[in-house]
Amino acid sequence: VSSPMNFSVLGVIAAMAFVLVGLLLLMLHYMYRHKGTYHTNEAKGTEFAENADVALQDDPSFQDNGGNSKKEYFI
């Protein structure tokens, strides 16, 4: 009643199911490990400043600018 053809079809189906379950577990692991990993590079404490000059006056990357005649803002 059971032929070798039936066993090979069942083997292929079992292998496909195994691969799909493995991919699902891999995706779940990746999503669990990377949840909430949004990082920003904005300066700390700048959200309450009244303008951009005040917000950036204590930023070390803008300290040695040679004067206040030229101002650059990177958006």
All heavy atoms as a GROMACS GRO file, in nm:
protein
  584
    1VAL      N    1   0.083  -0.119   0.000
    1VAL     CA    2   0.000   0.000   0.000
    1VAL      C    3   0.087   0.125   0.000
    1VAL      O    4   0.060   0.218  -0.072
    1VAL     CB    5  -0.095  -0.001   0.122
    1VAL    CG1    6  -0.170   0.128   0.134
    1VAL    CG2    7  -0.187  -0.121   0.118
    2SER      N    8   0.193   0.128   0.081
    2SER     CA    9   0.283   0.244   0.083
    2SER      C   10   0.399   0.220  -0.012
    2SER      O   11   0.467   0.120  -0.005
    2SER     CB   12   0.333   0.269   0.225
    2SER     OG   13   0.400   0.156   0.271
    3SER      N   14   0.419   0.314  -0.099
    3SER     CA   15   0.524   0.300  -0.200
    3SER      C   16   0.640   0.392  -0.167
    3SER      O   17   0.628   0.484  -0.087
    3SER     CB   18   0.467   0.333  -0.338
    3SER     OG   19   0.435   0.471  -0.344
    4PRO      N   20   0.756   0.367  -0.228
    4PRO     CA   21   0.871   0.456  -0.206
    4PRO      C   22   0.843   0.600  -0.250
    4PRO      O   23   0.901   0.695  -0.197
    4PRO     CB   24   0.982   0.394  -0.290
    4PRO     CG   25   0.941   0.253  -0.312
    4PRO     CD   26   0.792   0.252  -0.308
    5MET      N   27   0.752   0.618  -0.345
    5MET     CA   28   0.716   0.752  -0.390
    5MET      C   29   0.650   0.832  -0.278
    5MET      O   30   0.678   0.951  -0.261
    5MET     CB   31   0.624   0.742  -0.512
    5MET     CG   32   0.586   0.873  -0.571
    5MET     SD   33   0.731   0.948  -0.645
    5MET     CE   34   0.656   1.080  -0.732
    6ASN      N   35   0.564   0.766  -0.201
    6ASN     CA   36   0.498   0.834  -0.090
    6ASN      C   37   0.598   0.877   0.017
    6ASN      O   38   0.586   0.985   0.074
    6ASN     CB   39   0.391   0.744  -0.027
    6ASN     CG   40   0.268   0.731  -0.114
    6ASN    OD1   41   0.246   0.813  -0.203
    6ASN    ND2   42   0.190   0.627  -0.089
    7PHE      N   43   0.697   0.792   0.044
    7PHE     CA   44   0.797   0.826   0.144
    7PHE      C   45   0.885   0.942   0.099
    7PHE      O   46   0.923   1.028   0.180
    7PHE     CB   47   0.883   0.704   0.178
    7PHE     CG   48   0.810   0.601   0.258
    7PHE    CD1   49   0.803   0.470   0.214
    7PHE    CD2   50   0.749   0.634   0.378
    7PHE    CE1   51   0.736   0.375   0.289
    7PHE    CE2   52   0.682   0.540   0.453
    7PHE     CZ   53   0.675   0.409   0.408
    8SER      N   54   0.918   0.949  -0.028
    8SER     CA   55   1.001   1.060  -0.076
    8SER      C   56   0.923   1.191  -0.074
    8SER      O   57   0.979   1.296  -0.042
    8SER     CB   58   1.054   1.031  -0.216
    8SER     OG   59   0.949   1.018  -0.308
    9VAL      N   60   0.794   1.185  -0.106
    9VAL     CA   61   0.711   1.306  -0.099
    9VAL      C   62   0.700   1.353   0.046
    9VAL      O   63   0.712   1.473   0.075
    9VAL     CB   64   0.572   1.281  -0.162
    9VAL    CG1   65   0.477   1.397  -0.134
    9VAL    CG2   66   0.584   1.259  -0.311
   10LEU      N   67   0.679   1.260   0.136
   10LEU     CA   68   0.673   1.295   0.278
   10LEU      C   69   0.807   1.350   0.328
   10LEU      O   70   0.809   1.442   0.410
   10LEU     CB   71   0.632   1.174   0.361
   10LEU     CG   72   0.486   1.131   0.349
   10LEU    CD1   73   0.461   1.004   0.430
   10LEU    CD2   74   0.394   1.241   0.396
   11GLY      N   75   0.916   1.297   0.278
   11GLY     CA   76   1.048   1.348   0.317
   11GLY      C   77   1.070   1.491   0.269
   11GLY      O   78   1.123   1.574   0.343
   12VAL      N   79   1.028   1.520   0.147
   12VAL     CA   80   1.042   1.658   0.095
   12VAL      C   81   0.954   1.753   0.174
   12VAL      O   82   0.997   1.864   0.209
   12VAL     CB   83   1.007   1.660  -0.056
   12VAL    CG1   84   0.992   1.803  -0.107
   12VAL    CG2   85   1.111   1.586  -0.136
   13ILE      N   86   0.831   1.711   0.202
   13ILE     CA   87   0.741   1.796   0.280
   13ILE      C   88   0.796   1.820   0.420
   13ILE      O   89   0.794   1.931   0.473
   13ILE     CB   90   0.600   1.735   0.285
   13ILE    CG1   91   0.536   1.741   0.145
   13ILE    CG2   92   0.512   1.806   0.387
   13ILE    CD1   93   0.403   1.670   0.134
   14ALA      N   94   0.852   1.714   0.482
   14ALA     CA   95   0.909   1.729   0.616
   14ALA      C   96   1.031   1.821   0.612
   14ALA      O   97   1.050   1.904   0.703
   14ALA     CB   98   0.947   1.592   0.672
   15ALA      N   99   1.114   1.811   0.510
   15ALA     CA  100   1.231   1.897   0.499
   15ALA      C  101   1.190   2.043   0.480
   15ALA      O  102   1.249   2.134   0.541
   15ALA     CB  103   1.320   1.851   0.383
   16MET      N  104   1.087   2.067   0.397
   16MET     CA  105   1.039   2.204   0.377
   16MET      C  106   0.981   2.261   0.506
   16MET      O  107   1.004   2.377   0.540
   16MET     CB  108   0.935   2.207   0.265
   16MET     CG  109   0.995   2.189   0.127
   16MET     SD  110   0.871   2.183  -0.005
   16MET     CE  111   0.782   2.331   0.020
   17ALA      N  112   0.907   2.179   0.580
   17ALA     CA  113   0.850   2.224   0.707
   17ALA      C  114   0.962   2.256   0.806
   17ALA      O  115   0.956   2.356   0.879
   17ALA     CB  116   0.757   2.118   0.763
   18PHE      N  117   1.066   2.173   0.809
   18PHE     CA  118   1.179   2.196   0.899
   18PHE      C  119   1.250   2.328   0.864
   18PHE      O  120   1.284   2.407   0.953
   18PHE     CB  121   1.277   2.078   0.889
   18PHE     CG  122   1.395   2.090   0.979
   18PHE    CD1  123   1.382   2.072   1.116
   18PHE    CD2  124   1.520   2.120   0.927
   18PHE    CE1  125   1.491   2.084   1.200
   18PHE    CE2  126   1.630   2.132   1.010
   18PHE     CZ  127   1.615   2.114   1.147
   19VAL      N  128   1.270   2.354   0.736
   19VAL     CA  129   1.335   2.478   0.693
   19VAL      C  130   1.248   2.599   0.729
   19VAL      O  131   1.298   2.701   0.778
   19VAL     CB  132   1.366   2.474   0.542
   19VAL    CG1  133   1.404   2.610   0.488
   19VAL    CG2  134   1.477   2.373   0.514
   20LEU      N  135   1.117   2.589   0.706
   20LEU     CA  136   1.029   2.701   0.739
   20LEU      C  137   1.024   2.730   0.888
   20LEU      O  138   1.026   2.845   0.930
   20LEU     CB  139   0.889   2.674   0.685
   20LEU     CG  140   0.874   2.682   0.533
   20LEU    CD1  141   0.733   2.642   0.492
   20LEU    CD2  142   0.907   2.821   0.483
   21VAL      N  143   1.021   2.627   0.970
   21VAL     CA  144   1.022   2.646   1.115
   21VAL      C  145   1.155   2.708   1.158
   21VAL      O  146   1.160   2.797   1.243
   21VAL     CB  147   0.995   2.513   1.189
   21VAL    CG1  148   1.024   2.525   1.337
   21VAL    CG2  149   0.852   2.470   1.167
   22GLY      N  150   1.265   2.663   1.098
   22GLY     CA  151   1.395   2.722   1.130
   22GLY      C  152   1.403   2.869   1.092
   22GLY      O  153   1.454   2.951   1.170
   23LEU      N  154   1.350   2.905   0.976
   23LEU     CA  155   1.349   3.046   0.935
   23LEU      C  156   1.260   3.129   1.027
   23LEU      O  157   1.295   3.243   1.061
   23LEU     CB  158   1.301   3.059   0.790
   23LEU     CG  159   1.401   3.017   0.683
   23LEU    CD1  160   1.336   3.022   0.546
   23LEU    CD2  161   1.523   3.105   0.687
   24LEU      N  162   1.148   3.074   1.069
   24LEU     CA  163   1.061   3.144   1.162
   24LEU      C  164   1.131   3.168   1.295
   24LEU      O  165   1.126   3.279   1.349
   24LEU     CB  166   0.932   3.064   1.183
   24LEU     CG  167   0.833   3.124   1.282
   24LEU    CD1  168   0.774   3.252   1.228
   24LEU    CD2  169   0.724   3.024   1.315
   25LEU      N  170   1.199   3.068   1.346
   25LEU     CA  171   1.272   3.085   1.472
   25LEU      C  172   1.384   3.186   1.457
   25LEU      O  173   1.409   3.267   1.548
   25LEU     CB  174   1.327   2.950   1.519
   25LEU     CG  175   1.223   2.849   1.567
   25LEU    CD1  176   1.289   2.716   1.600
   25LEU    CD2  177   1.148   2.904   1.687
   26LEU      N  178   1.453   3.185   1.344
   26LEU     CA  179   1.560   3.282   1.319
   26LEU      C  180   1.505   3.424   1.314
   26LEU      O  181   1.563   3.517   1.371
   26LEU     CB  182   1.632   3.246   1.189
   26LEU     CG  183   1.761   3.319   1.161
   26LEU    CD1  184   1.867   3.280   1.261
   26LEU    CD2  185   1.807   3.287   1.020
   27MET      N  186   1.392   3.443   1.247
   27MET     CA  187   1.330   3.575   1.240
   27MET      C  188   1.284   3.623   1.377
   27MET      O  189   1.304   3.739   1.413
   27MET     CB  190   1.211   3.574   1.144
   27MET     CG  191   1.248   3.583   1.000
   27MET     SD  192   1.110   3.592   0.883
   27MET     CE  193   0.967   3.609   0.981
   28LEU      N  194   1.223   3.535   1.454
   28LEU     CA  195   1.179   3.573   1.588
   28LEU      C  196   1.297   3.609   1.678
   28LEU      O  197   1.290   3.705   1.755
   28LEU     CB  198   1.097   3.460   1.651
   28LEU     CG  199   0.959   3.437   1.591
   28LEU    CD1  200   0.894   3.314   1.652
   28LEU    CD2  201   0.872   3.560   1.611
   29HIS      N  202   1.405   3.535   1.668
   29HIS     CA  203   1.526   3.565   1.745
   29HIS      C  204   1.581   3.702   1.706
   29HIS      O  205   1.616   3.782   1.792
   29HIS     CB  206   1.631   3.456   1.724
   29HIS     CG  207   1.761   3.485   1.790
   29HIS    ND1  208   1.777   3.480   1.926
   29HIS    CD2  209   1.881   3.522   1.740
   29HIS    CE1  210   1.901   3.511   1.957
   29HIS    NE2  211   1.966   3.538   1.844
   30TYR      N  212   1.588   3.731   1.577
   30TYR     CA  213   1.639   3.859   1.531
   30TYR      C  214   1.550   3.974   1.578
   30TYR      O  215   1.598   4.076   1.626
   30TYR     CB  216   1.648   3.860   1.378
   30TYR     CG  217   1.695   3.991   1.323
   30TYR    CD1  218   1.831   4.023   1.321
   30TYR    CD2  219   1.606   4.085   1.273
   30TYR    CE1  220   1.875   4.144   1.272
   30TYR    CE2  221   1.648   4.206   1.224
   30TYR     CZ  222   1.783   4.235   1.223
   30TYR     OH  223   1.826   4.355   1.176
   31MET      N  224   1.418   3.956   1.567
   31MET     CA  225   1.327   4.062   1.608
   31MET      C  226   1.332   4.084   1.759
   31MET      O  227   1.323   4.197   1.807
   31MET     CB  228   1.185   4.029   1.563
   31MET     CG  229   1.167   4.041   1.413
   31MET     SD  230   1.010   3.978   1.352
   31MET     CE  231   0.894   4.069   1.448
   32TYR      N  232   1.350   3.979   1.836
   32TYR     CA  233   1.358   3.992   1.981
   32TYR      C  234   1.486   4.063   2.022
   32TYR      O  235   1.486   4.147   2.111
   32TYR     CB  236   1.351   3.854   2.047
   32TYR     CG  237   1.370   3.859   2.196
   32TYR    CD1  238   1.268   3.904   2.278
   32TYR    CD2  239   1.490   3.820   2.253
   32TYR    CE1  240   1.285   3.910   2.414
   32TYR    CE2  241   1.508   3.825   2.390
   32TYR     CZ  242   1.405   3.871   2.471
   32TYR     OH  243   1.423   3.877   2.606
   33ARG      N  244   1.598   4.031   1.956
   33ARG     CA  245   1.727   4.090   1.993
   33ARG      C  246   1.740   4.236   1.949
   33ARG      O  247   1.818   4.309   2.006
   33ARG     CB  248   1.840   4.010   1.930
   33ARG     CG  249   1.852   3.868   1.978
   33ARG     CD  250   1.922   3.858   2.107
   33ARG     NE  251   2.060   3.899   2.087
   33ARG     CZ  252   2.146   3.916   2.183
   33ARG    NH1  253   2.110   3.894   2.306
   33ARG    NH2  254   2.269   3.955   2.159
   34HIS      N  255   1.667   4.278   1.846
   34HIS     CA  256   1.684   4.412   1.792
   34HIS      C  257   1.565   4.504   1.818
   34HIS      O  258   1.549   4.604   1.752
   34HIS     CB  259   1.711   4.405   1.642
   34HIS     CG  260   1.845   4.348   1.611
   34HIS    ND1  261   1.864   4.212   1.596
   34HIS    CD2  262   1.964   4.406   1.594
   34HIS    CE1  263   1.991   4.192   1.570
   34HIS    NE2  264   2.054   4.305   1.569
   35LYS      N  265   1.483   4.471   1.914
   35LYS     CA  266   1.371   4.560   1.942
   35LYS      C  267   1.420   4.678   2.026
   35LYS      O  268   1.501   4.664   2.116
   35LYS     CB  269   1.259   4.488   2.012
   35LYS     CG  270   1.287   4.450   2.155
   35LYS     CD  271   1.165   4.388   2.218
   35LYS     CE  272   1.196   4.358   2.363
   35LYS     NZ  273   1.085   4.302   2.432
   36GLY      N  274   1.374   4.796   1.991
   36GLY     CA  275   1.409   4.914   2.068
   36GLY      C  276   1.553   4.957   2.056
   36GLY      O  277   1.609   5.012   2.149
   37THR      N  278   1.617   4.933   1.944
   37THR     CA  279   1.759   4.970   1.930
   37THR      C  280   1.776   5.096   1.849
   37THR      O  281   1.873   5.113   1.778
   37THR     CB  282   1.838   4.856   1.864
   37THR    OG1  283   1.779   4.826   1.738
   37THR    CG2  284   1.840   4.733   1.951
   38TYR      N  285   1.680   5.188   1.856
   38TYR     CA  286   1.693   5.314   1.785
   38TYR      C  287   1.785   5.406   1.865
   38TYR      O  288   1.759   5.435   1.981
   38TYR     CB  289   1.556   5.378   1.767
   38TYR     CG  290   1.562   5.515   1.705
   38TYR    CD1  291   1.586   5.528   1.569
   38TYR    CD2  292   1.547   5.629   1.781
   38TYR    CE1  293   1.593   5.652   1.511
   38TYR    CE2  294   1.554   5.753   1.724
   38TYR     CZ  295   1.577   5.765   1.588
   38TYR     OH  296   1.584   5.887   1.530
   39HIS      N  297   1.894   5.447   1.804
   39HIS     CA  298   1.989   5.537   1.869
   39HIS      C  299   1.997   5.666   1.789
   39HIS      O  300   1.998   5.664   1.667
   39HIS     CB  301   2.128   5.474   1.876
   39HIS     CG  302   2.132   5.348   1.956
   39HIS    ND1  303   2.119   5.346   2.093
   39HIS    CD2  304   2.143   5.219   1.918
   39HIS    CE1  305   2.124   5.222   2.135
   39HIS    NE2  306   2.138   5.142   2.031
   40THR      N  307   2.004   5.776   1.859
   40THR     CA  308   2.016   5.905   1.793
   40THR      C  309   2.153   5.965   1.824
   40THR      O  310   2.213   5.935   1.927
   40THR     CB  311   1.904   5.999   1.837
   40THR    OG1  312   1.921   6.122   1.770
   40THR    CG2  313   1.905   6.023   1.986
   41ASN      N  314   2.202   6.047   1.734
   41ASN     CA  315   2.332   6.112   1.753
   41ASN      C  316   2.317   6.259   1.786
   41ASN      O  317   2.411   6.336   1.771
   41ASN     CB  318   2.417   6.095   1.626
   41ASN     CG  319   2.455   5.952   1.604
   41ASN    OD1  320   2.478   5.878   1.698
   41ASN    ND2  321   2.459   5.910   1.479
   42GLU      N  322   2.200   6.299   1.829
   42GLU     CA  323   2.177   6.438   1.863
   42GLU      C  324   2.241   6.469   1.997
   42GLU      O  325   2.258   6.384   2.082
   42GLU     CB  326   2.028   6.467   1.868
   42GLU     CG  327   1.961   6.451   1.733
   42GLU     CD  328   1.811   6.469   1.742
   42GLU    OE1  329   1.760   6.494   1.853
   42GLU    OE2  330   1.746   6.457   1.638
   43ALA      N  331   2.274   6.597   2.015
   43ALA     CA  332   2.335   6.641   2.140
   43ALA      C  333   2.233   6.630   2.253
   43ALA      O  334   2.114   6.653   2.234
   43ALA     CB  335   2.385   6.783   2.127
   44LYS      N  336   2.279   6.597   2.372
   44LYS     CA  337   2.191   6.583   2.487
   44LYS      C  338   2.153   6.721   2.540
   44LYS      O  339   2.233   6.812   2.545
   44LYS     CB  340   2.261   6.504   2.598
   44LYS     CG  341   2.309   6.368   2.556
   44LYS     CD  342   2.194   6.273   2.539
   44LYS     CE  343   2.243   6.134   2.513
   44LYS     NZ  344   2.226   6.088   2.380
   45GLY      N  345   2.029   6.737   2.581
   45GLY     CA  346   1.983   6.861   2.641
   45GLY      C  347   1.947   6.971   2.543
   45GLY      O  348   1.924   7.084   2.583
   46THR      N  349   1.940   6.942   2.415
   46THR     CA  350   1.911   7.046   2.317
   46THR      C  351   1.762   7.063   2.292
   46THR      O  352   1.722   7.158   2.226
   46THR     CB  353   1.979   7.016   2.182
   46THR    OG1  354   1.934   6.890   2.136
   46THR    CG2  355   2.130   7.014   2.197
   47GLU      N  356   1.680   6.976   2.345
   47GLU     CA  357   1.537   6.985   2.314
   47GLU      C  358   1.468   7.101   2.384
   47GLU      O  359   1.361   7.144   2.344
   47GLU     CB  360   1.465   6.853   2.347
   47GLU     CG  361   1.473   6.811   2.492
   47GLU     CD  362   1.592   6.722   2.521
   47GLU    OE1  363   1.674   6.697   2.432
   47GLU    OE2  364   1.603   6.676   2.636
   48PHE      N  365   1.531   7.158   2.489
   48PHE     CA  366   1.468   7.268   2.562
   48PHE      C  367   1.533   7.402   2.533
   48PHE      O  368   1.500   7.502   2.597
   48PHE     CB  369   1.472   7.240   2.713
   48PHE     CG  370   1.403   7.113   2.751
   48PHE    CD1  371   1.474   7.006   2.803
   48PHE    CD2  372   1.267   7.099   2.734
   48PHE    CE1  373   1.410   6.888   2.837
   48PHE    CE2  374   1.202   6.982   2.767
   48PHE     CZ  375   1.273   6.877   2.819
   49ALA      N  376   1.624   7.409   2.439
   49ALA     CA  377   1.691   7.535   2.406
   49ALA      C  378   1.598   7.623   2.324
   49ALA      O  379   1.515   7.575   2.247
   49ALA     CB  380   1.818   7.507   2.327
   50GLU      N  381   1.614   7.756   2.341
   50GLU     CA  382   1.523   7.846   2.270
   50GLU      C  383   1.560   7.865   2.124
   50GLU      O  384   1.476   7.900   2.043
   50GLU     CB  385   1.514   7.982   2.340
   50GLU     CG  386   1.645   8.057   2.353
   50GLU     CD  387   1.709   8.040   2.490
   50GLU    OE1  388   1.661   7.959   2.569
   50GLU    OE2  389   1.810   8.107   2.513
   51ASN      N  390   1.687   7.844   2.088
   51ASN     CA  391   1.725   7.848   1.946
   51ASN      C  392   1.847   7.760   1.923
   51ASN      O  393   1.903   7.704   2.017
   51ASN     CB  394   1.749   7.992   1.897
   51ASN     CG  395   1.861   8.061   1.972
   51ASN    OD1  396   1.953   7.996   2.019
   51ASN    ND2  397   1.852   8.192   1.983
   52ALA      N  398   1.890   7.747   1.799
   52ALA     CA  399   2.000   7.657   1.764
   52ALA      C  400   2.133   7.703   1.822
   52ALA      O  401   2.218   7.622   1.856
   52ALA     CB  402   2.010   7.644   1.613
   53ASP      N  403   2.154   7.835   1.832
   53ASP     CA  404   2.281   7.885   1.887
   53ASP      C  405   2.299   7.843   2.032
   53ASP      O  406   2.406   7.798   2.072
   53ASP     CB  407   2.286   8.038   1.877
   53ASP     CG  408   2.297   8.085   1.733
   53ASP    OD1  409   2.354   8.010   1.652
   53ASP    OD2  410   2.249   8.195   1.704
   54VAL      N  411   2.195   7.856   2.110
   54VAL     CA  412   2.203   7.818   2.252
   54VAL      C  413   2.218   7.666   2.265
   54VAL      O  414   2.292   7.618   2.350
   54VAL     CB  415   2.077   7.867   2.326
   54VAL    CG1  416   2.075   7.817   2.469
   54VAL    CG2  417   2.071   8.019   2.323
   55ALA      N  418   2.151   7.592   2.180
   55ALA     CA  419   2.156   7.447   2.188
   55ALA      C  420   2.295   7.393   2.157
   55ALA      O  421   2.339   7.294   2.215
   55ALA     CB  422   2.055   7.386   2.092
   56LEU      N  423   2.366   7.460   2.067
   56LEU     CA  424   2.496   7.409   2.023
   56LEU      C  425   2.616   7.479   2.084
   56LEU      O  426   2.729   7.447   2.050
   56LEU     CB  427   2.504   7.418   1.870
   56LEU     CG  428   2.401   7.335   1.794
   56LEU    CD1  429   2.411   7.363   1.645
   56LEU    CD2  430   2.419   7.189   1.821
   57GLN      N  431   2.596   7.572   2.175
   57GLN     CA  432   2.710   7.647   2.227
   57GLN      C  433   2.803   7.562   2.313
   57GLN      O  434   2.922   7.590   2.322
   57GLN     CB  435   2.664   7.770   2.305
   57GLN     CG  436   2.599   7.738   2.438
   57GLN     CD  437   2.545   7.863   2.503
   57GLN    OE1  438   2.556   7.971   2.447
   57GLN    NE2  439   2.489   7.849   2.621
   58ASP      N  440   2.752   7.457   2.375
   58ASP     CA  441   2.837   7.370   2.457
   58ASP      C  442   2.880   7.243   2.384
   58ASP      O  443   2.944   7.157   2.444
   58ASP     CB  444   2.763   7.331   2.585
   58ASP     CG  445   2.742   7.452   2.675
   58ASP    OD1  446   2.827   7.543   2.672
   58ASP    OD2  447   2.639   7.454   2.747
   59ASP      N  448   2.846   7.231   2.258
   59ASP     CA  449   2.884   7.113   2.180
   59ASP      C  450   3.033   7.120   2.149
   59ASP      O  451   3.081   7.217   2.091
   59ASP     CB  452   2.803   7.107   2.052
   59ASP     CG  453   2.817   6.975   1.980
   59ASP    OD1  454   2.895   6.890   2.026
   59ASP    OD2  455   2.749   6.956   1.878
   60PRO      N  456   3.112   7.018   2.186
   60PRO     CA  457   3.258   7.024   2.164
   60PRO      C  458   3.297   7.027   2.017
   60PRO      O  459   3.402   7.079   1.982
   60PRO     CB  460   3.311   6.897   2.231
   60PRO     CG  461   3.193   6.815   2.266
   60PRO     CD  462   3.072   6.900   2.258
   61SER      N  463   3.214   6.978   1.928
   61SER     CA  464   3.251   6.980   1.787
   61SER      C  465   3.240   7.119   1.727
   61SER      O  466   3.293   7.145   1.619
   61SER     CB  467   3.165   6.882   1.708
   61SER     OG  468   3.029   6.919   1.715
   62PHE      N  469   3.175   7.212   1.796
   62PHE     CA  470   3.160   7.348   1.747
   62PHE      C  471   3.241   7.449   1.828
   62PHE      O  472   3.228   7.569   1.809
   62PHE     CB  473   3.013   7.392   1.749
   62PHE     CG  474   2.928   7.317   1.652
   62PHE    CD1  475   2.839   7.222   1.695
   62PHE    CD2  476   2.938   7.342   1.517
   62PHE    CE1  477   2.761   7.152   1.605
   62PHE    CE2  478   2.860   7.274   1.426
   62PHE     CZ  479   2.771   7.178   1.470
   63GLN      N  480   3.325   7.405   1.920
   63GLN     CA  481   3.395   7.496   2.010
   63GLN      C  482   3.502   7.579   1.940
   63GLN      O  483   3.512   7.697   1.959
   63GLN     CB  484   3.458   7.418   2.126
   63GLN     CG  485   3.355   7.364   2.224
   63GLN     CD  486   3.276   7.474   2.290
   63GLN    OE1  487   3.330   7.576   2.328
   63GLN    NE2  488   3.146   7.452   2.303
   64ASP      N  489   3.586   7.518   1.859
   64ASP     CA  490   3.699   7.588   1.798
   64ASP      C  491   3.661   7.634   1.656
   64ASP      O  492   3.712   7.587   1.558
   64ASP     CB  493   3.820   7.495   1.794
   64ASP     CG  494   3.947   7.571   1.756
   64ASP    OD1  495   3.955   7.693   1.780
   64ASP    OD2  496   4.036   7.507   1.701
   65ASN      N  497   3.570   7.732   1.648
   65ASN     CA  498   3.526   7.775   1.517
   65ASN      C  499   3.589   7.906   1.473
   65ASN      O  500   3.559   7.955   1.365
   65ASN     CB  501   3.373   7.784   1.512
   65ASN     CG  502   3.318   7.881   1.614
   65ASN    OD1  503   3.393   7.944   1.686
   65ASN    ND2  504   3.186   7.891   1.619
   66GLY      N  505   3.671   7.968   1.555
   66GLY     CA  506   3.743   8.088   1.515
   66GLY      C  507   3.660   8.214   1.519
   66GLY      O  508   3.703   8.319   1.476
   67GLY      N  509   3.542   8.213   1.569
   67GLY     CA  510   3.457   8.332   1.577
   67GLY      C  511   3.314   8.298   1.545
   67GLY      O  512   3.282   8.188   1.503
   68ASN      N  513   3.231   8.396   1.564
   68ASN     CA  514   3.088   8.372   1.543
   68ASN      C  515   3.036   8.436   1.414
   68ASN      O  516   2.918   8.449   1.396
   68ASN     CB  517   3.008   8.425   1.662
   68ASN     CG  518   3.031   8.341   1.784
   68ASN    OD1  519   3.058   8.224   1.774
   68ASN    ND2  520   3.018   8.402   1.901
   69SER      N  521   3.126   8.482   1.326
   69SER     CA  522   3.079   8.547   1.205
   69SER      C  523   3.017   8.449   1.106
   69SER      O  524   2.923   8.482   1.036
   69SER     CB  525   3.194   8.623   1.138
   69SER     OG  526   3.294   8.532   1.101
   70LYS      N  527   3.070   8.328   1.098
   70LYS     CA  528   3.015   8.226   1.009
   70LYS      C  529   2.957   8.115   1.092
   70LYS      O  530   3.025   8.059   1.177
   70LYS     CB  531   3.124   8.168   0.918
   70LYS     CG  532   3.179   8.264   0.818
   70LYS     CD  533   3.279   8.192   0.730
   70LYS     CE  534   3.337   8.286   0.628
   70LYS     NZ  535   3.437   8.219   0.544
   71LYS      N  536   2.832   8.083   1.065
   71LYS     CA  537   2.768   7.973   1.136
   71LYS      C  538   2.715   7.874   1.034
   71LYS      O  539   2.655   7.912   0.935
   71LYS     CB  540   2.653   8.025   1.221
   71LYS     CG  541   2.698   8.110   1.334
   71LYS     CD  542   2.581   8.148   1.422
   71LYS     CE  543   2.633   8.213   1.545
   71LYS     NZ  544   2.602   8.351   1.560
   72GLU      N  545   2.742   7.749   1.060
   72GLU     CA  546   2.691   7.642   0.975
   72GLU      C  547   2.600   7.553   1.057
   72GLU      O  548   2.630   7.519   1.171
   72GLU     CB  549   2.805   7.556   0.922
   72GLU     CG  550   2.879   7.616   0.808
   72GLU     CD  551   2.977   7.517   0.748
   72GLU    OE1  552   2.940   7.401   0.730
   72GLU    OE2  553   3.090   7.557   0.724
   73TYR      N  554   2.490   7.516   0.997
   73TYR     CA  555   2.397   7.424   1.062
   73TYR      C  556   2.376   7.307   0.969
   73TYR      O  557   2.345   7.325   0.851
   73TYR     CB  558   2.263   7.493   1.092
   73TYR     CG  559   2.277   7.608   1.186
   73TYR    CD1  560   2.275   7.738   1.140
   73TYR    CD2  561   2.293   7.586   1.321
   73TYR    CE1  562   2.288   7.845   1.227
   73TYR    CE2  563   2.308   7.691   1.409
   73TYR     CZ  564   2.305   7.822   1.361
   73TYR     OH  565   2.319   7.924   1.447
   74PHE      N  566   2.397   7.189   1.020
   74PHE     CA  567   2.379   7.068   0.941
   74PHE      C  568   2.243   7.010   0.971
   74PHE      O  569   2.211   6.981   1.085
   74PHE     CB  570   2.488   6.965   0.973
   74PHE     CG  571   2.625   7.017   0.943
   74PHE    CD1  572   2.708   7.065   1.044
   74PHE    CD2  573   2.671   7.018   0.814
   74PHE    CE1  574   2.833   7.112   1.015
   74PHE    CE2  575   2.797   7.066   0.785
   74PHE     CZ  576   2.876   7.113   0.886
   75ILE      N  577   2.164   6.998   0.868
   75ILE     CA  578   2.027   6.949   0.885
   75ILE      C  579   2.017   6.809   0.828
   75ILE      O  580   2.064   6.778   0.725
   75ILE     CB  581   1.927   7.040   0.814
   75ILE    CG1  582   1.933   7.178   0.876
   75ILE    CG2  583   1.787   6.983   0.826
   75ILE    CD1  584   1.850   7.279   0.804
   0.00000   0.00000   0.00000
